[in-house]
Amino acid sequence: MDTQNSSPSQNSSITGATILAIISVVLAAGWIAYAYYKGGSTDANGNRILLLHPVVAMLLIFLLTRVYRWVEIKIIATLEIVMIVLWLFVTMLGVLMPFILGFGFAYLLRFISSAIPFDKTYQRRLAMAAILIICGGIFFWTSRQIGKQASQMSRGLQQFYHESVLPSIVGETLEVLAIEESGAATKFYLGTNHGVYVIEGDVRSGLTNGNIIGKRVQAISLADEGLYVGTPDGLYRLDVETEKATWAKVENIPFANPSVRAISTGRDASSLYVGTAAGLYASHDSGAMWTPVSPETFAKLSIVSIAREGDSVYVAARGEGAQASQTALWLQAGSNMEWQVLPLKGLEGATLQALAVGNDMLYAGTTSGVYAYEGAAGQWQEVQGQEHLPTSISLLAATPTRVYAGDKTVIRYHGGAGNWPLAIAHNEGRFNTLKHTPIGKTVQQYLTERIPSLAQAGGTAVKWLSASAGSFAFQFGGFLATLSFAFIVFVYAGQKFEDYIRGLTSLIPAGHREQVKTHLREIDRQMQAYLRGQVTVIAIVSVISSIAYGVIGVPFALLVGLLAGFCNAVPTFGPFIGGAFAFVAMLMGLAAGDFSMGFDFLIRCLAVLGAILGIQTIDNSLISPKVMSKAVEVDPLLIMFGVIVGGSLLGFWGVLLAIPILVVIKSVIAVSQGKISTEEEQ
């Protein structure tokens, strides 16, 4: 038998269609290599590359689908189509994203609607409307609360900067002092060039908030109804009995010069005397109405200090210009009496700078020490122990038992037997040694003038932010524009979602239409299963997080818990993002004054960290495995890989779309490999 003649013919012919298919595949491969090398459809100068126009990519996809049946190794053409589609998707992401998000939100709306346990259409619509109203109300409420907290945080940061940062770096000067004695306890109200403080024992707490932030305190007085301070631009009041009260400016005052230099309250708490740079004023109704006091005497004088004892009012004032060093002292012993000038015998050559009344004695702080007025003798006597005090006394206060005197750096009190123990020392500042150098002056100017003005002047802050973060603003504007277009797409797609899907499938060739529908049904099944699992996990984690954060005392515990639950749906990185919201809320609370910097805040932060780790442990070991085992099972490493790749390729949108894309790919593979049953298809 001739085996050679019985062997089948090995001859094969190459048709024109095959040659066209080979050429098409080779051309597509070359275009893919060039496109991936260039990375985009424009060159370095922003000019469009015609060969990389999206229309060319679409034509190549159409050509490959037409010659697909003549390609021997079909996986090559399939791979080329996938690579061209991927390039086209990345290139046109800005155009496609509103449609992707819009249809995604419409799909979520369809998912939520299908979960509503009502049969009638109007019932389902009413339920959806109720859900939207509740969600909108929660969003509106939380937005208002966040806005209020953010405003408090802004004020808290400014308060922290002026009360703590500036005194520690550039130092402070002691300006004025008010004292409240209650039995053996003494409370000091201290005014500095950076703000107001209350001192009890060794604890010094700031009272700088509201309208006095960044202002130098020139005068201070404590009344039964509140605390008053004078600044270069007016008079301010604080109700010290009200929790978390803020300073309010006393409005409608007829002062010829707004700079308040001295304040004194009398036995009647509603009675106020205020000295300015151009006159003396009085109010007998807590600042509602003001009248100038003896304008013929004080209108052209700058008030230095005011002291009161019973019905007696002592006023020290000096002239301006050439008479700035000439200080005179007046006394009004009763409201119906004329002002009289007190003698300054014993103060020759000294300039009077401060007055105080205590223990039935009038004291004066001068450029040469502390003096007490001997009314019977009509002259001033030097108080003992002057060697312990600064030479020039600009700060003076008195109680029934003690006299406090000092300058801008230190305050001492008269302890008897001629000694003056230390009461309060100023914060010298770490930068104090360099303050007279050129670089020191420059840095000090930025710290004390430029930075505070930048924080308080909105226009300057916006200009600075726009100059340093223009690209971020541009990207954020694009993000808002994308969301706006996505909302428009959502409105239309939400009304006729099924019609749009049928319209898209009708564009598929008839021979492949059923296969595409099978893929879409499997994708829908897998996606709904995944969403059901995620909604369950989000709800459980949100409830646990809200309770835990509420017990710890995290501000906005409900909102932070909800955010933590939603972030938990983001694979791999979501739990860390949710935990970050909790710490941000803690910092906002600290800046807003809800917490004090110290051991309590540290314990709360450690408790938040423990809650985050505990919640994630419970979720990873109990909640997610039990819930998601009935949903789509995607390998965690594959999810992590998809999120990283999506983030590197598409940024934020890649992270957002990583899971849906993985579910789609898994569904397509399952259909292609015939792993779904006929029942599942139906």
Secondary structure as UniProt FT lines:
FT   HELIX           3..6
FT   HELIX           16..38
FT   TURN            44..45
FT   HELIX           50..52
FT   HELIX           54..66
FT   HELIX           68..70
FT   HELIX           74..91
FT   HELIX           93..115
FT   HELIX           121..160
FT   HELIX           161..165
FT   HELIX           166..169
FT   STRAND          174..182
FT   TURN            183..184
FT   STRAND          185..192
FT   STRAND          196..200
FT   TURN            201..202
FT   STRAND          203..206
FT   HELIX           210..212
FT   TURN            213..214
FT   STRAND          219..223
FT   TURN            224..225
FT   STRAND          226..231
FT   TURN            232..233
FT   STRAND          234..238
FT   TURN            240..241
FT   TURN            243..244
FT   STRAND          248..249
FT   STRAND          260..265
FT   TURN            269..270
FT   STRAND          272..276
FT   TURN            277..278
FT   STRAND          279..283
FT   TURN            286..287
FT   STRAND          291..292
FT   HELIX           295..298
FT   TURN            299..300
FT   STRAND          302..309
FT   TURN            310..311
FT   STRAND          312..318
FT   HELIX           321..323
FT   TURN            324..325
FT   STRAND          327..333
FT   TURN            335..336
FT   STRAND          340..341
FT   TURN            345..346
FT   TURN            348..349
FT   STRAND          352..358
FT   TURN            359..360
FT   STRAND          361..366
FT   TURN            367..368
FT   STRAND          369..374
FT   TURN            375..378
FT   STRAND          379..382
FT   HELIX           386..388
FT   STRAND          395..398
FT   STRAND          403..406
FT   STRAND          410..413
FT   TURN            417..418
FT   STRAND          422..425
FT   TURN            430..431
FT   HELIX           432..434
FT   TURN            435..436
FT   HELIX           438..445
FT   HELIX           446..450
FT   HELIX           451..456
FT   HELIX           458..468
FT   HELIX           470..495
FT   HELIX           497..505
FT   TURN            506..507
FT   HELIX           510..552
FT   TURN            555..556
FT   HELIX           557..567
FT   TURN            568..569
FT   TURN            571..573
FT   HELIX           574..592
FT   TURN            597..598
FT   HELIX           599..618
FT   HELIX           619..623
FT   HELIX           624..628
FT   TURN            629..630
FT   HELIX           636..650
FT   HELIX           652..672
FT   TURN            673..674
FT   HELIX           678..681
//
